[in-house]
Amino acid sequence: MGILVFAVAVVLVLNLFHVSLRSTLEGPEAKENVSYIAQTGQSIWERYLKEPVNDFWQNYAKPAIGFLYSETAEIFWNALKDNIKGMMSGNGTGFENLAPMVPIGNFNNGSQGNTINAPQ
């Protein structure tokens, strides 16, 4: 949102000085500058950055992301399957089954009454 406000402010300031963005950006100087920046950026990538970035990606980032994704997906998928099976069979979900049983009722006459599942 801040970038959008900044861009609008820049356009308004340029408008105050009667600068046409279209004629400025379509001019030969602007095209030459953009071409120079693109060539320089590509040269820096090829000479200095490509090999270390690819090495880091192949040897560290990609295996870590793959491992975390596969392990996390497997954990959530197995939990989802178990909970759906429990609900379909009427046994409840893992959360309901792991909640402690808390007695309710009149404790003065020795009757325990009913029990309910309640979180700790």
N, C-alpha and C positions, 0 to 999 in steps of 0.2 A: 504494500500500500504506500509506503514511504517513497519507493522508487517512482511510482506513478505520479505522486504529488510533485516530486523533484523534476520529473520530465515535463510536466505541465508548466511548472514555474520557469524552467529553462526556455520553453517555447514562448511563453509570455514575455520574458525579458528580451529574447531575440526579436520578437514582434515590435517591441518598443523602439528598437534600434533599426527597424525596417530591414531586417535580414530575412531573405527568403530561403527556407530550408531546402526546398526543391531545387532551386537553381544552384545552391551551394553543394548539395549532395550529388547532383547529376553532372557537375562540372568536371573537366578533365583532371584538375588538381586532386579532387576528392577521390576519383577513381584510381589515380596513380598512388595516392597515399594508402588506400585500402589494399591495393595490390602489393605494395611494399611491405605493409604490416603482415599480410598473409604469407608472403614468401619468407620473411624473417621468422615468423612463428613456426612455419614448417621446417625451416633449417635448424632452429633451436631444438625442435622435437626430434628430428632425425639424428642430429649430432650428439645431444646431451641427455635427452629424457627418455627416448624410446626404449633403449635396452634396460636401464634400471627399473623403469615402471613396469615393463613386461615381465622382468625377472621377479619383481615383488608380487605381481599379480599371479603368475604361474606357480610360484613356490610357497607363497604365504597366504595371500588374500583368498584366492579361489578355493584352495583346500579347506581353509577355515570356514568360509561361507557355506561350502557344500556340506561339511560335517555338521555345522550348527543347524542348517536347514533340514537335513535328513533326520537328525536326532530329534529336533523339536517337532517336526511334522509327524514322526512316528509316535512320539509321546502323546500328542494331542489326538491323533487318529485313533490310537488304541483306547484312550480314555473315552472318546466319543462313542466308539463301537460298544464298549462295556456298558456305558450308561444307557444307550438305546436298547441293548439286549435286556438290561435290568428293568427298564420301564415297560418293555413289551411283555416280559414275563410276570410283571406285577411285584417284583422284588425291590423296586426303587432304585435310585441312583447311588453312586458311590458316596456322595455327600450325606445322603439320608442314612445309609447303612453305617457310616463311620461316626455319626453323631451319638453322643452318650444318651442312655435312657435315664430319664428323670421321673421319679414317682410323683404323682399328684394325688390329692385327695385329703381325707381327714386322718391325720396322724394321731389324734388324741384317743381314738377308740381302738387303735391297733390295726385298723384297716389301711392297707397301702393304696387302695383305689386303683386307678388306671395309671399307665405309664405313657409318656409321650417322648418323642425325640426332641431334644433341645440342644442348641449350640452351647459350648462351654463359655 
